[in-house]
Every structure is written in C-alpha cells, then in structure tokens.
Amino acid sequence: VAGAGGNLRLIAGLSLNVSFAGVGLVAGDRAAWVPAGAPCVRAAEYAVLYGLRYGGVQPLSAELNAAFAPDRAEEGLALCYLHTGYPDALFVGVPGFTLTTLTVSGPASSIGVVNVDESLALRGVGIMPGDTARWVDAGDEAACAAPSGIAAYGGDAVVQPSGNATWRFTATTAASPTGYAVLCFTFAGEEPFLFADVRLAVFEIVEAGQRFELVAGVPDVIELVGFGVTDGDEAFWAPPSDGDACERALADPAFGGVLAVVNSRLQLTLARGVAELQLCYQFRDEPFKRYPTVTATGYELLGPTNATFAVVGVAETVAFTGLGVKRGDGAKWVRPERSCEGAPSGHAGVDENGAETGALQTVTERGDAPFLFTSGSQALVLCYRFKRPARGGFSAWVRYAFATATAADLTGPTRSKAVVNVREDGAVAGFGISALDEGFWVQRGQPCSSGASSRWGGPLELAPAPSGLVATFRYTPTSAAETLQLCYSFRGRGLRLYPAVAVTVCELVGIGATAGLAALPSLEVLTVANVQQRVFFNGTGVANGDSAFWAAAGSTSCTCPLAGCTPFSAVRGGERLIVAGSTTFTPLLGASSAADGVLPLCYAFSGEPYKLYAAMRAL
C-alpha cells in the first residue's frame, strides 16, 4: 500500500468505501482496522477479537475498493493489510493511514428552559471546535439537512474550544411528536447527521393568566400550568424589588420559602401580606428562573384594630384596612365559640340607605361596610373573606381575633316597680354598658326628646359593673305612673327608647270599706274588735301579691321601734296579702283601745319595702 497516507473520518454507523493504491495490490487482498497501538493479527484471530465493531475484515474488489461500516466510535484506528498469499495470513500494519469513527454520545438526556441560555457539554469522538449542532424534532431528517436550524430551538450553535455549545430556546418541545428534540450534528467536512439518542426537552411555565391570590396565614394550594412541571422541581416567590433573588436562590420564609412541586402543585402559607410576588422556578437541576408575569398577591387584613362598638338597631359603619381590601369582599361578626363558616351572630347587612341586604355584608368601594346589629353581644369576632377577581369567587373565611365588636343593647328588667318618694335601687342588664352611658325615665308615649323629669327621678345615677353586662342606679320618683319606659344612650351614641325596660311607680291614694269608698279616695276605715273587716285599696300599682298591716299607734315608720316587738301584731290584725285590690283584717282589739285610737297603714307593693301611709288610718 503506497501513497501519501491519510486520515479518514467516518460517522460511526455509516458505511465508508475506501479506495486503495500501491504496488502489488490485487483483488482479494484484505484490510481491517484496529485500535491505535494494537498489533495486527492473523485473519482468523481478528474476528474473535474485534468482530464487526471496526468494520470487520473486508476484501478488496476488482477496483481495489473495500467498504467498512464500523459501529463503534473511536479515535485514530490503525490500518492492517493482508496481501494475498502472504505467509501465515498475517496482517501487516500500514503506517500513516488512520480512521476516526465519529459520534456524539451525550449528554443523552438534557433539559432547557425557554429564554434561558443553555450551554451543554457535548461528549463523543471527533468533536472539534467549529463543528455545528442544532436541535430538531425526532425523525425530522429534512430539518437536519436544512440550511439553517429551527429558530424556536435556538438555531445553529458552534462548538467552542471547551466542547460546549450554547442555545437560547424560544419555544418548548411540547409540540414535538415525542415531546423532546434530538441532536443534529455536523462534523467538519461531513454531512449533518441525526443522533437520535441525544435528546433535549425544553420546558416552560405558561405565563399567560397565571395570577394567584393568597391570604396571609391561610394554607393555600397553587396549581402551576406549564410543560415539564415535574415532582421534585422547586419554586419560591420573590418580590419584584428583590431583582436577583432568583439568580441567588434566596427564598424568603415569609413567602413560604423553597417549595417542592407535588402533582404540579405548590402548597404554601404566607406569613404576611404583600402587594406582588413573582415566581422563581427550577426545573430539575436547571437554575431558578424568574417569571415576571406569574404573580401572586398576598391579601392581609390589618384593621380595624380598635374594638368596634355598635348599638343594636343603629347601623354602624366599620372601616377595614390592609392589603387587598376591596369592593365586594365579605365581612361578618360571630361569637367567639362559633365557626366563620356558619351564620353571623345577630346582625344583618344594610345598604347605604339603611335597608337590610341579608346577613352577610359586602365591603364598599371605600373599604368599609355598615352593619345593623339585631341582638346584643358583649364580644364578637370578625370573619372576613377576600374577593378574588383573578381566580374567581372568594377566599375562605378567615377569623381575625384582633378585630372585636360589642353590640350594645338593654335586655332588662322587663318590668320593675318603684314607690313615690322612696329612693329606688334599680339595675339594668344588657351588653356594652359603661360609665359613659346615661339614662332616664319617660312616661309611656313620650319621646326621649322630652328630657329627664324630676317627677320620674331625673337622670339615673348609673354604676356599671366591669363586665359591661349590668349597671345599678338610684332614683327617687315623686309622682305615680302606670308605666315609665327607659331612655338610654350608650357612650353618647344618642338616646333611644327601650320600651321593654319599664317601671311602674306605685302610690296608694285611698282605702275604704268598699271599693267605691276607696276610689273617692277615703282615708279611714272603722274596725271592730274580733270582727273581720274587708279593706279595699286604690292607687297606682295595686296588685295581687301586695301586703299590708296596721302599725302601732304613733308609729313613724313600718319598722318596730322597740327591741323584741313584732310589727305585724295579731292584735292589730297581722300582715295580710292583697287579692283583687282588697284584704281582710280581724283585730283582737278595736283601734280605740290603742294609745290614741288611730292605727296608721303600712303597705308594701309586691317586691318593694313597706311604706307608712300615716294619713290612711284605722279607727
């Protein structure tokens, strides 16, 4: 074999037709290739050692050609030649002739991310700087042979001295029949060749329409849409102001920290509200990439921080503050032991004209909502839900324990009694009662605007309990009244009439041996010793359950003046209960037997102490 020698190149798997020239070459001579540095062997041994991996032992044709189809890539294979008739069929090495079988073997499986520079270290045999590579859909031989690569897959990249080639992809491989692209590589001086086992998938998060609305403190699940989203990927949220957080992989625990993808979902809980977060996402071992249009907003209610005070029956507007407070949000108050998912506690929503709109109240464009409380409560807790314009619907109800409300109301007493010119110790019960309140009595049918009258005791001297549930008061009415109703103002919120909180101011105006005489009024009755005498009573508040007795002559009060004496002496007829406006007395002695012949009356309206009526006497 003669000539200037040569270095042949062939892509492994293809067939190469080699023409031989020299002295003494004849058809039937044989040629083979062996690894660099390996000795040539006899023909029978070659098949055992190498088989067809380097193209096998091939005979020369009449044109002195031999075709080799090596299936293994290797650098610098050496030529072994066997002349026909050479002793022992021993191949002889021919210096200066080499064959390099070319291939690209890796990376076998890679991923890229849209709009991220992807640099891959190509592995194989015969790869040289200046070679070119492109990505095409699997089996697309036409794209491999085309003058230029597919722009969406980054076009043509030139191999650098480092062996790396870099692409920037503008589309995913989702549309590829196989979901991935394969490598088309052009070795210098060779035709482009498709390496089907070198694959690349280009991934991306779909940016359009991915806006999420979260609520601080509430666990939430986000489902990401994209190509290549896989369990084991990681993601985190970063504010736009932290421009290099993605590059530095700095995740803020307040925004959930680094999150693992499970079933294309991220589960997280924001520690605080935030106007905008942007997604940083990492496909497998790729670097984190920021997606400026995949955003999340963290809603958080921050106020009202001051306790809300409302009066039952009066619309109270509550202003809400925080991140994400908007028109259409929902709000309601519940008792502490109640769930936010249930009905509100004792209030109705009202519109701006005061008309009821139902139990749930909707936040106005001003960020407030009016509530009309329908029953009293000392401690209510706010439940709030955020409207989600992007996702549709609402967030779950969230209980905000810092926002409390008192719905002030009076619940009693529904009916009590007082006596003319007797200091009365009374009490009111309800919710939200405080030392800043004021109240007074008015006669039934009179408005609160008529003011406090001394006839009914004037302004009440209120002494609230710390609980806010009750207040005692003192007053002394000077005139009788069948029904007085309470006018009351909670903390200066305006006087309101509470018709159910009523009092009867009692006064006895006459007695008599007959109902007619008592109504005149008469002030005296005649008693006879040991004779039962019926006495009729007339006045405001006289009712069953009242009681009366004749006091000792000269008494100035209904209490016994002497130690050991009994005010209800049987000698004077004892203590008697009033039924149907009258009772009977049977004195053991006539009144004339007393010191001055006159027994004054002591009378107690039910539930009230005895009062001496000195002008009403038994003779």
Secondary structure, DSSP 8 states (H G I E B T S, - for coil): --SS-EEEEEETTS-EEEE--SSS--TT-EEEEE-TT----BHHHHHHHHTTTT---EE--TTSEEEE---S-EEEEEEEEE-TT-GGGB-EEEEEEEEEEEEEEE-SEEEEETTSEEEEE-EEES--TT-EEEEEETT-HHHHHSSS--GGGT--EE--TTSEEEEE-SS-STTSTTSSEEEEEE-TTS--EEEEEEEEEEEEE--TT-EEEEETTS-EEEE--EES--TT-EEEEE-TTSTTHHHHT---GGGT-SEE-BTTEEEE--SS-EEEEEEEEE-TTS--EEEEEEEEEEEEEEE--S-EEEETTS-EEEE-EEET--TT-EEEEE-TTS-TTS--SSEEEE-TTS-EEESSEE--TTSEEEEEE-S-EEEEEEEEE-B-TTT-SB---EEEEEEEEEEEEEEE-SSEEEETTS-EEEEEEEES--TT-EEEEEETT--GGG---GGGTSS---EE-TTSSEEEEEE---S-EEEEEEEEESTTS--EEEEEEEEEEEEEEEEESSHHHHTTT--EE---TTS-EEEEEEEET--TT-EEEE--TT-SSSS-SSTT--SS-GGGT--EE-BTTEEEE--SS-GGGSSSS-EEEEEE-TTS--EEEEEEEE-
